């Protein structure tokens, strides 16, 4: 998950990233917070980018279908 900030919404600056450490073979839904702490950054816009595989792998119960990510909320303090 990559985090970027911008003052104008056009020019973004990377401020951190977090690796996904969730077991991809987990059978039940997993709730996981991905976040960074950076003091002193002022921005009007925040961009969060997370990437999933394009298709579910053969071992997955959704094999052959597109994969997806659910994002419940983004908190900026």
N, C-alpha and C positions, 0 to 999 in steps of 0.2 A: 504494500500500500504506500503510495507516494503522496506527500503533502507539499503543496506549493501556495505561495501568497502573491498578491499583486495590489498595487495602489490604483491602477487604471483598468484592470480587467483584460488587458492585452498582453502586457509584459509580466510574466510570472517568474518567481524565483523559488527554486527548490529549498525547502527548509528541513526536510527529513524524510525518512522512509522506515517502514517496519516490515520485517519478513513474516510470512505466514508460517506459524509453527503448528498449525492444526493438522492432526493426522488425516490424510486424505481418504483413508479407509474407514473412518468413523461411521458407524451404522446409523446413529441417531443425530438429530440436529445439534450443532455446536454453536454456542453463543460466545463470541470472543471480541474483546475491545482491542482496537488497533489505534494507537495514539502516540503523539510526541509531546514533549514539553519544551518550549522555547520561550524564554523570558525576553521582553524588550522588543518584540516584533510588532510593528503596527502595519495593518493591511485592511483594505476594504473588501477584498475578494479572497476566498480560499478555494483551492481546487484539490480534490481528493481523487486519486486514481487507483483503482484496484482491478486486476486482470484475472480472469478465469480461463481455463482451457476452452477452446472453441467447442469441442464435442466431449461428451462424457466418455471416459475410457471403457474398454471392453468389460472390465471386472465390475463396473458400477451398475446398479439396478436400472439406471436411465441410459444405459449404453446405446449409442447411436443417436441420441438426442443432444440438442445444444445445452451447454452448461450455463449456469447463471449464478449471480451473487445477490444476496439480499442485504441491503443496508437500511437499518432502522432509523438511525439519526446521526447527525453530525453536530458535535458540541464544540463551540469556540468560546474561549474565555479570555 
